[in-house]
């Protein structure tokens, strides 16, 4: 079975529990960036930026951001320092390797037709997502008196 009962239960708890507010900034950022990209795609007539790359990068960053934010939230709940550090460093490594692999795949597929403005735009999205995630985790740490 593709979706196990535990996954569905975890997702339900994650989206309805008391800690759901930590995910709101990432969701709002994803929706705002997607809307801006789609509006610019239809307004701008020139093909200087590949908006499909920007949309794909935004979606990838949202998915990875959701996963790493979840890992950071679990880390804040643990009292064991080793588990805390493992989850914090693990979230960084997950984000780093997934994005590096995605960049290498994009570069390998479009060797001569790489759209540098879109690639740098995705890097800018990465910075924005990182800032939003760190702010969310910092707010959570202040609330939990960690």
Backbone as ProteinMPNN parsed JSONL, in Angstrom:
{"seq_chain_A": "XXXXXXXXXXXXXXXXXXXXXXXXXXXXXXXXXXXXXXXXXXXXXXXXXXXXXXXXXXXXXXXXXXXXXXXXXXXXXXXXXXXXXXXXXXXXXXXXXXXXXXXXXXXXXXXXXXXXXXXXXXXXXXXXXXXXXXXXXXXXXXXXXX", "coords_chain_A": {"N_chain_A": [[0.851, -1.174, 0.0], [0.625, 2.157, -0.888], [0.234, 4.533, 0.626], [0.59, 4.4, 3.92], [-1.172, 3.614, 6.984], [0.029, 4.774, 9.187], [1.479, 6.89, 8.047], [-0.624, 8.476, 7.068], [-1.919, 9.034, 9.473], [0.17, 10.434, 10.804], [0.369, 12.625, 9.075], [-2.166, 13.74, 9.425], [-2.094, 14.45, 12.165], [0.006, 16.239, 12.012], [-1.066, 18.301, 10.487], [-3.264, 19.129, 11.901], [-2.692, 19.401, 14.542], [-1.433, 21.085, 17.531], [0.961, 22.217, 16.794], [0.808, 23.099, 14.209], [0.98, 25.671, 13.278], [3.586, 26.344, 12.811], [4.143, 25.577, 10.247], [2.767, 27.288, 8.588], [4.092, 29.755, 7.613], [5.826, 28.696, 5.63], [4.034, 27.514, 3.876], [2.531, 29.754, 3.064], [4.581, 31.222, 1.853], [5.252, 29.525, -0.267], [2.838, 29.572, -1.758], [2.679, 32.31, -2.362], [5.06, 32.798, -3.847], [4.618, 31.027, -5.979], [2.327, 32.179, -7.128], [3.359, 34.682, -7.905], [5.301, 33.881, -9.766], [3.669, 32.647, -11.72], [2.084, 34.827, -12.535], [4.07, 36.54, -13.585], [4.93, 34.898, -15.628], [2.809, 34.951, -17.452], [2.579, 37.654, -17.985], [5.059, 38.639, -18.909], [6.62, 38.726, -22.03], [9.004, 37.987, -23.178], [11.523, 35.421, -23.396], [13.55, 35.231, -21.408], [13.778, 34.171, -18.891], [13.245, 30.936, -17.716], [10.298, 29.998, -16.689], [9.155, 27.623, -15.928], [11.243, 26.218, -14.788], [11.633, 27.79, -12.53], [9.161, 27.397, -11.226], [9.3, 24.626, -10.762], [11.58, 24.522, -9.135], [10.63, 26.02, -6.958], [8.569, 24.349, -6.048], [10.072, 22.079, -5.356], [11.717, 23.153, -3.349], [9.751, 23.83, -1.502], [8.747, 21.279, -0.782], [11.068, 20.062, 0.306], [11.618, 21.935, 2.256], [9.376, 21.656, 3.895], [9.809, 19.059, 4.845], [12.317, 19.333, 6.2], [11.648, 21.273, 8.053], [9.831, 19.871, 9.569], [11.567, 17.945, 10.623], [13.208, 19.628, 12.161], [11.325, 20.571, 13.967], [10.683, 18.22, 15.357], [13.171, 17.84, 16.49], [13.313, 19.932, 18.306], [11.543, 19.076, 20.202], [12.738, 16.965, 21.506], [14.464, 15.849, 24.396], [16.894, 14.71, 24.616], [20.176, 15.396, 23.837], [21.784, 14.275, 21.834], [19.95, 13.21, 20.001], [18.663, 15.562, 19.283], [20.789, 17.006, 18.011], [21.354, 15.2, 15.946], [18.995, 15.291, 14.413], [18.896, 18.019, 13.682], [21.317, 18.406, 12.218], [20.859, 16.426, 10.361], [18.629, 17.445, 8.983], [19.803, 19.603, 7.688], [21.64, 18.236, 6.016], [19.898, 16.676, 4.464], [18.506, 18.663, 3.038], [20.676, 19.894, 1.694], [21.819, 17.778, 0.108], [19.619, 16.867, -1.457], [19.011, 19.178, -2.935], [21.457, 19.615, -4.229], [21.641, 17.305, -5.794], [19.369, 17.69, -7.406], [20.147, 20.021, -8.768], [22.409, 19.063, -10.16], [21.205, 17.142, -11.796], [19.557, 18.783, -13.374], [21.541, 20.328, -14.659], [22.921, 18.309, -16.017], [20.992, 17.377, -17.797], [20.257, 19.638, -19.353], [22.657, 20.594, -20.685], [23.845, 22.53, -22.528], [21.843, 24.343, -22.722], [21.273, 25.65, -20.332], [19.402, 27.618, -18.191], [20.473, 30.317, -16.83], [19.468, 32.642, -15.405], [17.098, 31.573, -14.273], [18.156, 29.527, -12.713], [19.68, 30.991, -10.871], [17.568, 32.371, -9.765], [16.247, 30.295, -8.445], [18.185, 29.8, -6.545], [17.949, 32.148, -5.086], [15.354, 31.736, -4.114], [15.937, 29.593, -2.454], [17.438, 30.865, -0.444], [15.448, 32.542, 0.624], [13.541, 30.661, 1.542], [15.123, 29.381, 3.468], [15.559, 31.442, 5.336], [12.916, 31.871, 6.207], [12.329, 29.36, 7.329], [14.214, 29.217, 9.423], [13.383, 31.37, 11.0], [10.863, 30.402, 11.753], [11.553, 28.141, 13.271], [13.016, 29.384, 15.274], [11.006, 30.893, 16.525], [9.494, 28.762, 17.509], [11.328, 27.673, 19.308], [11.487, 29.679, 21.204], [8.922, 29.597, 22.27], [8.807, 27.051, 23.384], [10.645, 27.206, 25.349], [13.251, 26.263, 24.991]], "CA_chain_A": [[0.0, 0.0, 0.0], [1.468, 3.336, -1.065], [0.075, 5.384, 1.8], [0.301, 3.577, 5.087], [-2.027, 4.246, 7.987], [0.88, 5.606, 10.034], [1.761, 8.123, 7.316], [-1.852, 9.276, 7.049], [-2.118, 9.513, 10.842], [1.183, 11.464, 11.05], [0.011, 13.816, 8.314], [-3.333, 14.326, 10.082], [-1.625, 15.097, 13.395], [0.862, 17.353, 11.632], [-1.844, 19.401, 9.929], [-4.354, 19.553, 12.777], [-2.221, 19.509, 15.919], [-1.139, 22.42, 18.047], [2.172, 22.73, 16.171], [0.606, 23.317, 12.784], [1.284, 27.056, 12.931], [4.977, 26.451, 12.369], [4.189, 25.322, 8.805], [2.066, 28.345, 7.847], [4.942, 30.645, 6.809], [6.347, 27.994, 4.455], [2.909, 27.355, 2.956], [2.246, 31.079, 2.498], [5.678, 31.573, 0.954], [5.092, 28.722, -1.484], [1.709, 30.086, -2.531], [3.004, 33.654, -2.857], [6.055, 32.686, -4.915], [3.971, 30.391, -7.133], [1.456, 33.177, -7.761], [4.207, 35.681, -8.566], [5.901, 33.247, -10.945], [2.632, 32.467, -12.745], [1.719, 36.148, -13.063], [5.172, 36.991, -14.437], [4.972, 34.035, -16.815], [1.806, 35.382, -18.42], [2.764, 39.073, -18.32], [6.285, 38.857, -19.653], [6.578, 38.056, -23.329], [10.316, 37.478, -23.569], [11.877, 34.129, -22.797], [14.837, 35.336, -20.724], [13.732, 33.292, -17.723], [12.395, 29.757, -17.868], [9.431, 30.01, -15.514], [8.912, 26.243, -15.5], [12.336, 25.882, -13.872], [11.343, 28.48, -11.271], [8.055, 26.693, -10.562], [9.808, 23.336, -10.287], [12.456, 24.806, -7.997], [9.791, 26.44, -5.843], [7.899, 23.157, -5.534], [11.091, 21.249, -4.712], [12.1, 23.814, -2.101], [8.627, 23.694, -0.567], [8.73, 19.907, -0.269], [12.226, 19.849, 1.168], [11.438, 22.821, 3.4], [8.384, 21.024, 4.765], [10.461, 17.919, 5.488], [13.335, 19.78, 7.151], [10.962, 21.96, 9.15], [9.289, 18.799, 10.412], [12.695, 17.381, 11.357], [13.618, 20.607, 13.165], [10.284, 20.601, 15.004], [10.899, 17.031, 16.183], [14.403, 18.043, 17.244], [13.034, 20.835, 19.414], [10.74, 18.369, 21.193], [13.535, 15.961, 22.202], [15.286, 16.298, 25.518], [18.206, 14.105, 24.429], [21.002, 16.265, 23.002], [22.25, 13.546, 20.663], [18.835, 13.152, 19.051], [18.492, 16.932, 18.818], [21.841, 17.317, 17.037], [21.209, 14.333, 14.782], [17.898, 15.792, 13.59], [19.257, 19.331, 13.136], [22.303, 18.177, 11.162], [20.203, 15.628, 9.328], [17.789, 18.316, 8.152], [20.706, 20.343, 6.808], [22.175, 17.333, 5.003], [18.811, 16.326, 3.543], [18.293, 19.803, 2.153], [21.859, 20.096, 0.866], [22.001, 16.741, -0.896], [18.501, 16.873, -2.405], [19.154, 20.321, -3.846], [22.638, 19.386, -5.062], [21.279, 16.295, -6.79], [18.447, 18.316, -8.359], [20.929, 20.934, -9.615], [23.219, 18.253, -11.056], [20.313, 16.542, -12.797], [19.18, 19.858, -14.303], [22.718, 20.681, -15.458], [23.238, 17.178, -16.888], [19.986, 17.258, -18.855], [20.282, 20.823, -20.203], [24.064, 20.998, -20.671], [24.128, 23.774, -23.256], [20.68, 25.231, -22.652], [20.985, 25.979, -18.938], [18.86, 28.96, -18.009], [21.15, 30.831, -15.635], [18.608, 33.478, -14.552], [16.18, 30.721, -13.504], [18.952, 28.822, -11.72], [19.975, 31.961, -9.808], [16.289, 32.625, -9.111], [16.036, 29.183, -7.502], [19.094, 30.034, -5.421], [17.295, 33.183, -4.274], [14.254, 31.072, -3.401], [16.557, 28.811, -1.377], [17.759, 31.785, 0.648], [14.2, 32.992, 1.24], [12.991, 29.537, 2.298], [15.976, 29.15, 4.634], [15.262, 32.499, 6.312], [11.583, 31.616, 6.769], [12.411, 28.173, 8.184], [14.961, 29.543, 10.641], [12.505, 32.202, 11.826], [9.824, 29.54, 12.323], [12.154, 27.31, 14.319], [13.377, 30.276, 16.386], [9.76, 31.162, 17.242], [9.15, 27.545, 18.235], [12.243, 27.501, 20.438], [11.113, 30.652, 22.235], [7.689, 29.139, 22.899], [9.012, 25.825, 24.162], [11.679, 27.511, 26.342], [14.382, 25.342, 24.785]], "C_chain_A": [[0.895, 1.236, 0.0], [1.409, 4.265, 0.137], [-0.312, 4.519, 2.995], [-0.578, 4.343, 6.066], [-1.208, 5.164, 8.891], [1.183, 6.928, 9.345], [0.542, 9.039, 7.318], [-2.126, 9.84, 8.433], [-1.115, 10.623, 11.174], [0.836, 12.752, 10.322], [-1.197, 14.511, 8.954], [-2.92, 15.071, 11.345], [-0.815, 16.341, 13.046], [0.049, 18.547, 11.141], [-2.973, 19.866, 10.827], [-3.909, 19.773, 14.217], [-1.915, 20.942, 16.31], [0.079, 23.023, 17.382], [2.023, 23.046, 14.702], [0.987, 24.738, 12.367], [2.717, 27.24, 12.455], [5.094, 26.271, 10.856], [3.55, 26.443, 7.982], [2.99, 29.257, 7.051], [5.478, 29.981, 5.541], [5.242, 27.807, 3.413], [2.592, 28.686, 2.282], [3.329, 31.513, 1.526], [5.559, 30.808, -0.357], [3.972, 29.272, -2.363], [2.02, 31.456, -3.133], [4.008, 33.583, -4.008], [5.458, 32.038, -6.163], [3.077, 31.382, -7.871], [2.276, 34.215, -8.51], [4.824, 35.107, -9.834], [4.876, 33.099, -12.054], [2.201, 33.798, -13.352], [2.814, 36.655, -13.998], [5.265, 36.169, -15.728], [3.992, 34.517, -17.878], [1.966, 36.839, -18.832], [3.961, 39.272, -19.232], [6.279, 38.045, -20.933], [7.921, 37.478, -23.733], [10.662, 36.212, -22.793], [13.245, 34.168, -22.131], [14.906, 34.381, -19.534], [12.791, 32.132, -18.021], [11.56, 29.615, -16.599], [9.075, 28.605, -15.039], [10.006, 25.767, -14.545], [12.091, 26.539, -12.52], [10.209, 27.799, -10.507], [8.502, 25.349, -9.998], [10.71, 23.52, -9.075], [11.669, 25.219, -6.772], [9.09, 25.238, -5.215], [8.886, 22.254, -4.787], [11.508, 21.857, -3.376], [10.99, 23.746, -1.058], [8.607, 22.303, 0.051], [9.881, 19.634, 0.682], [12.12, 20.721, 2.413], [10.452, 22.251, 4.394], [9.029, 19.882, 5.554], [11.472, 18.38, 6.533], [12.717, 20.55, 8.313], [10.357, 20.943, 10.112], [10.391, 18.164, 11.25], [13.155, 18.335, 12.466], [12.604, 20.696, 14.304], [10.426, 19.392, 15.928], [12.15, 17.189, 17.04], [14.155, 18.93, 18.457], [12.258, 20.132, 20.538], [11.543, 17.357, 21.998], [14.362, 16.588, 23.317], [16.706, 15.75, 25.419], [19.015, 14.946, 23.443], [21.469, 15.567, 21.74], [21.165, 13.457, 19.598], [18.597, 14.53, 18.453], [19.516, 17.262, 17.729], [21.719, 16.471, 15.779], [20.109, 14.839, 13.856], [18.227, 17.146, 12.954], [20.251, 19.171, 11.982], [21.709, 17.359, 10.014], [19.333, 16.479, 8.417], [18.644, 19.143, 7.204], [21.211, 19.447, 5.68], [21.121, 16.916, 3.988], [18.601, 17.446, 2.537], [19.461, 19.962, 1.188], [21.956, 19.055, -0.243], [20.854, 16.686, -1.903], [18.654, 18.013, -3.418], [20.375, 20.172, -4.748], [22.336, 18.37, -6.158], [20.341, 16.887, -7.841], [19.198, 19.259, -9.3], [21.781, 20.144, -10.606], [22.373, 17.594, -12.139], [19.914, 17.588, -13.835], [20.356, 20.204, -15.22], [23.07, 19.563, -16.425], [22.252, 17.067, -18.048], [20.1, 18.409, -19.854], [21.693, 21.399, -20.298], [24.31, 22.358, -21.321], [22.996, 24.778, -23.158], [20.297, 25.575, -21.219], [20.506, 27.426, -18.871], [19.41, 29.528, -16.703], [20.274, 31.759, -14.799], [17.637, 32.652, -13.703], [16.936, 29.968, -12.407], [19.309, 29.747, -10.55], [18.696, 32.367, -9.071], [15.968, 31.531, -8.094], [16.97, 29.311, -6.305], [18.534, 31.116, -4.496], [16.127, 32.62, -3.484], [14.801, 30.257, -2.228], [16.872, 29.703, -0.177], [16.5, 32.236, 1.382], [13.59, 31.878, 2.086], [13.814, 29.272, 3.565], [15.697, 30.181, 5.717], [13.922, 32.241, 6.988], [11.612, 30.41, 7.71], [13.122, 28.487, 9.497], [14.108, 30.414, 11.557], [11.416, 31.358, 12.488], [10.372, 28.692, 13.461], [12.54, 28.172, 15.514], [12.122, 30.637, 17.203], [9.347, 29.958, 18.07], [10.048, 27.352, 19.448], [11.946, 28.491, 21.554], [9.863, 30.213, 22.993], [7.912, 27.953, 23.813], [10.09, 26.007, 25.229], [12.859, 26.554, 26.247], [15.703, 26.023, 24.994]], "O_chain_A": [[1.819, 1.337, 0.807], [2.445, 4.732, 0.611], [-1.416, 3.977, 3.054], [-0.707, 5.565, 5.982], [-1.693, 6.214, 9.315], [1.15, 7.979, 9.984], [0.666, 10.243, 7.544], [-2.524, 10.998, 8.562], [-1.491, 11.639, 11.757], [0.986, 13.843, 10.873], [-1.242, 15.739, 9.015], [-3.352, 16.202, 11.569], [-0.937, 17.373, 13.705], [0.444, 19.692, 11.363], [-3.587, 20.897, 10.552], [-4.682, 20.283, 15.028], [-2.109, 21.878, 15.535], [0.229, 24.245, 17.398], [3.023, 23.243, 14.012], [1.288, 24.97, 11.196], [3.016, 28.21, 11.758], [6.046, 26.762, 10.249], [3.786, 26.522, 6.776], [2.696, 29.521, 5.885], [5.576, 30.624, 4.496], [5.487, 27.929, 2.213], [2.406, 28.74, 1.066], [3.033, 32.108, 0.49], [5.745, 31.377, -1.432], [4.142, 29.421, -3.573], [1.666, 31.729, -4.28], [3.822, 34.24, -5.033], [5.76, 32.454, -7.281], [3.073, 31.42, -9.101], [1.927, 34.59, -9.63], [4.864, 35.78, -10.864], [5.174, 33.393, -13.211], [1.977, 33.882, -14.56], [2.517, 37.148, -15.086], [5.633, 36.689, -16.781], [4.303, 34.495, -19.069], [1.532, 37.222, -19.919], [3.877, 40.0, -20.222], [5.98, 36.851, -20.934], [7.972, 36.564, -24.556], [10.163, 35.972, -21.693], [14.025, 33.227, -22.277], [15.97, 33.851, -19.214], [11.681, 32.328, -18.516], [12.056, 29.169, -15.564], [8.731, 28.415, -13.872], [9.74, 25.011, -13.611], [12.315, 25.921, -11.479], [10.283, 27.641, -9.288], [8.126, 24.98, -8.885], [10.618, 22.769, -8.104], [12.001, 24.814, -5.658], [9.024, 25.123, -3.991], [8.572, 21.73, -3.718], [11.636, 21.142, -2.382], [11.264, 23.619, 0.135], [8.467, 22.162, 1.266], [9.688, 19.043, 1.744], [12.492, 20.293, 3.506], [10.659, 22.349, 5.603], [8.827, 19.751, 6.761], [11.478, 17.86, 7.648], [13.216, 20.483, 9.436], [10.372, 21.141, 11.327], [10.195, 17.875, 12.431], [13.455, 17.899, 13.577], [12.977, 20.874, 15.464], [10.304, 19.524, 17.146], [12.189, 16.728, 18.181], [14.729, 18.699, 19.521], [12.317, 20.555, 21.693], [11.096, 16.925, 23.061], [14.881, 17.697, 23.192], [17.619, 16.265, 26.064], [18.566, 15.178, 22.321], [21.546, 16.191, 20.682], [21.449, 13.616, 18.411], [18.357, 14.656, 17.252], [19.153, 17.739, 16.654], [21.952, 16.959, 14.674], [20.274, 14.819, 12.636], [17.869, 17.386, 11.801], [20.053, 19.73, 10.903], [22.027, 17.584, 8.846], [19.301, 16.258, 7.206], [18.267, 19.364, 6.054], [21.21, 19.852, 4.517], [21.406, 16.814, 2.795], [18.527, 17.207, 1.332], [19.253, 20.146, -0.011], [22.153, 19.406, -1.406], [21.096, 16.477, -3.091], [18.447, 17.82, -4.616], [20.331, 20.566, -5.913], [22.728, 18.554, -7.31], [20.496, 16.618, -9.033], [18.916, 19.292, -10.498], [21.867, 20.519, -11.775], [22.803, 17.507, -13.289], [19.931, 17.314, -15.035], [20.176, 20.354, -16.428], [23.481, 19.839, -17.552], [22.638, 16.703, -19.159], [20.047, 18.187, -21.064], [21.894, 22.581, -20.018], [24.923, 23.235, -20.713], [23.181, 25.95, -23.484], [19.118, 25.77, -20.924], [21.13, 28.331, -19.424], [18.888, 29.26, -15.621], [20.326, 31.678, -13.571], [17.381, 32.989, -12.547], [16.421, 29.791, -11.304], [19.249, 29.343, -9.389], [18.741, 32.674, -7.88], [15.471, 31.819, -7.005], [16.596, 28.974, -5.181], [18.634, 31.011, -3.274], [15.927, 32.977, -2.323], [14.21, 30.232, -1.149], [16.603, 29.334, 0.966], [16.482, 32.306, 2.61], [13.168, 32.117, 3.217], [13.251, 28.971, 4.618], [15.609, 29.832, 6.894], [13.803, 32.378, 8.205], [10.988, 30.437, 8.771], [12.675, 28.065, 10.563], [14.112, 30.213, 12.772], [11.084, 31.576, 13.653], [9.725, 28.545, 14.498], [12.405, 27.733, 16.656], [12.176, 30.682, 18.432], [8.898, 30.109, 19.207], [9.583, 26.915, 20.501], [12.133, 28.174, 22.728], [9.751, 30.426, 24.2], [7.298, 27.845, 24.875], [10.415, 25.057, 25.941], [13.398, 26.096, 27.255], [16.751, 25.391, 24.859]]}, "name": "protein", "num_of_chains": 1, "seq": "XXXXXXXXXXXXXXXXXXXXXXXXXXXXXXXXXXXXXXXXXXXXXXXXXXXXXXXXXXXXXXXXXXXXXXXXXXXXXXXXXXXXXXXXXXXXXXXXXXXXXXXXXXXXXXXXXXXXXXXXXXXXXXXXXXXXXXXXXXXXXXXXXX"}
